[in-house]
Every structure is written in structure tokens, then in C-alpha cells.
Amino acid sequence: MTTQFSVAGIELELARYPKDQESNLQAWDAADEHLIKHLIETEQTPVVTAIINDNFGALTACLHSIAPTWPLMVESDAKTSLLGNLQNLATNNLSSEGIEWLNSREALPEQIELVLMKLPKNLTYFAHQLNRLSQVLPKGTQVLISAKAKSINKSILELIGKNLGPASASLTWKKTRVITCISDGETRALPKEVQWSVPQLNLEIRNLSNVFAANKLDIGAEIMLENMPKGDFKSIIDLGCGNGILGLHAKQLFPQAYIHFVDDSEMAIESAKQNWALNKLDTQGLVGEQATFGWDDCLTHMSEGVRPDLVLCNPPFHQGEAITDHIAWQMFLQSWRALKNGGILHVVGNRHLAYHIKLQRIFKNCTTVASNGKFVILQAQKISKKAEPFETHPTEAEAKIEVTESKPHPQSSLYGTKK
């Protein structure tokens, strides 16, 4: 894996977040290079610029290296993207001060003069982002969107035209193209949250636009819900929670438990929070806040006050366009460290991913709970003569998590992001 970025005279060292991951994946792609090349060739001058979907900070670092005073705002739904941006700025001795950081629900500033975007995989989310831009961009504002050439077609250009303004694509370079859109100045309404029922569980589910399984129960979660673990659990983490359906059902099964929802997607965390409120799952008489919601890179910033006896996990095996198992590795390792001695990790995954090998290596045990032609439910128990304390090692560049210590229960209100 190379970490040396070089294009149009710009030299940077870039790595995916966290640096010590073993994914062997590069922190940028040719679409990043094409967009920077386009800016250099067109002699773009520093103006107030919105950077959207900058996966690990290649675009942000490039513009900052061209002009340290370039006014930037960076929007991302992924916490790993935010942390990757900060990490790579620090690596290249570039200051993050003065950059405005936003998630995909926070209000965009109205003084934007240029937009740089990477085309996301989720086109519903993409349309949502375009609608957001339409509400603040003056007529004539240039929006540059880079992507693999195979991802750009007539329907994509029509989608952009419908939601923001007319668009055209450049010639291909390194199998990528840059779309130029000119804002038409017309304001579009934001799409409404999707809501659907899970009658067999007596649950109502809402999904924001960048949450997996937008309008139905995904088949991995379905087999997990049919094969929930048995026990008397008091502290449960729904790791990679998405809309939170596993944690919601866990609360139904274990009403005395405190549930901790964690996801890399801010929209997923907001969806889980809305679904908890929508389904009114608080147990009467149970002391303290019964659910916490953490926008985080797996359990990297989980408080030591959370020592679960159960972790529910439906790991992703994609990060953007890349297929990878490093996120599953991280989830399993951090779950082992966080669990109480005797605690259980309950996992669903595609059969071909061979998670049982990873779990056996980490936990020294693994049991197959259920399986079908595509998915398998695996369970591993933490058995340690000397249970390790849960440890985290944040860097200076990482976004910090506040810990609220004043609540009556030690596992209540442990999350709250600082801006």
C-alpha cells in the first residue's frame, strides 16, 4: 500500500484511518487525483469551498497545501472520514483550525462559492445531498463531482439535473470523470424520512437517507432477530447499529438492560435515536438513561464505564467502494476488550466471509448458533483468567467524546460529541 500522494506538483503522505489498520487500502483514488488535476489546470483561485464525501481527507489536504488560508467547510456522514481528515492534516503539518466540519444533517452555510464532491455509492443519499445544496447555492455556483467513469451515465446526469442543476461530464482520465454541474438557483425540499413497520416485532422503523436497508428488513438482520442470544443481559452494545433494530429488539427481550447504539454513520445514529423514541422502549422504574447513541469508529472512543455482557454485531464488509474485512477485525477485537469476562459477542455474517476463523483466533472459542444458505450466526464468549480493562488510545487529531458522569447509573449518558 502506498501512502505517497503525488499529483500536479502536490506531494502528501495520506493514510486511511486509523493508520495501524491492516486493510492495505489506499487513502485516495484516481477520482481524487482527477479533481485536483482539474482545479490546477483551470487555475482555480481560493474561494469559499464546500468539500463533500472526502473519504479520508485527500481533497481537504490538497486544497490546504495549495493555500493554507483557503476557506473550507467539510461535510461527511462517516466518523472515520472526519477522523481521517484530521489525521492526514496533522501528518502533513497542516492546521485544521479554520475548517468548518459538518455532518450531513447540519445546516450548510449560505456563502459557498464552489463545491467539490465525491460521488457516493448510495444514490438516495446523493440526491439528499444535492437537495441540501439547492437550498443554499446561488444560481450559477459550480459543483464538481468526481467518480469512476463506469459510475457516470445518463441517469446520474439526469439525477443531478433534477436535484440541483444541469450537468455534463468530462473526458475520461485514469478511468475517472469529473462532472460539472451549475446550480440553477431553485430550492428543493429535503426528502422525508422513510418509515416502515416490522409487524412480527411490533416495531416501527425510520431510516434517514444514508442508512442501510432503507425501507425493509435486510436479510442478515432478519436471521439475527430470529436467533437472538439467551441470557440475563444488563448492558448491551449494538455495534454497527444502522437503524438500531437489533438493539431495539434486544430491549424488548431484556427490558432491564441498558442499550448502547454505535455506528460510523451519523445518520444511522440519528435513525436509531428516532426509532428508540418512536417505539417507547424505556422500562418503567429502571434508573438512568436506558439508551446511549455513539457516532464513532467502532468502539474506539467508548467510555470505560461501559462494560457490556453482550455485543450484537452485523459487520459491514464494504468501506465505500472497497471490499474489506478490516472493519470486522476491528469490531471483534474491540468487542473482546470491552466485554465483561464471560460476556458474549453475537455476530451475523455472510458464510463466505469465514468470521468463525477470526473469532476463534481472538476469543479461542466460537459456536455456530444458526445458518442458512447465505448467512451464519456465530457466538463467541470472552473467557479470561485476568479480564483486560477496556482501553482506548485516541490521538490528538481525533474528535473527542464527552463523558457525562453525573447520571445515577454508571452506564447512562456516556456519549456526546464535541464539535
Summary of the structure (lengths in Angstrom):
residues: 419
radius of gyration: 22.0
end to end distance: 32.0
largest distance: 66.0
contacts: 1412
relative contact order: 0.11
helix: 28%
strand: 24%
